[in-house]
């Protein structure tokens, strides 16, 4: 914090994360031997796509090659999870409210059914007396 200024919370993180596209890929090692790409299948993002969503995580060198700073994505992921958790908590509360309302409705319905049965029984008894 000592070295930072103009600190602002991240907003809209979930909408940004939803726009990201994770991919798997193989490097074009034979075509670019000087770039020292690692062997095997990789996972990541396409930097050009990421630049549209999270430009802070992308840079370009003097040859026009894009680079991803994957660590820059982490704070956005954390804030997106927090946004999602807030939604989950709201949905849990709404669900609990609906369950309570449903239980109260079922209790009222059971009481009404009991009352209707008693009334029907009393009507039958009164008809038999006549």
Secondary structure, DSSP 8 states (H G I E B T S, - for coil): -TT--S-----SHHHHHHH---EEE---TTTTGGG---SS-EEE--HHHHHHH-GGGEEE-TTS-EEE-THHHHHHHHHHHHHHHHHHHHHHHHHHHHHHHHHHHHHHHHHHHHHHHHHHHHHHHHHHH-
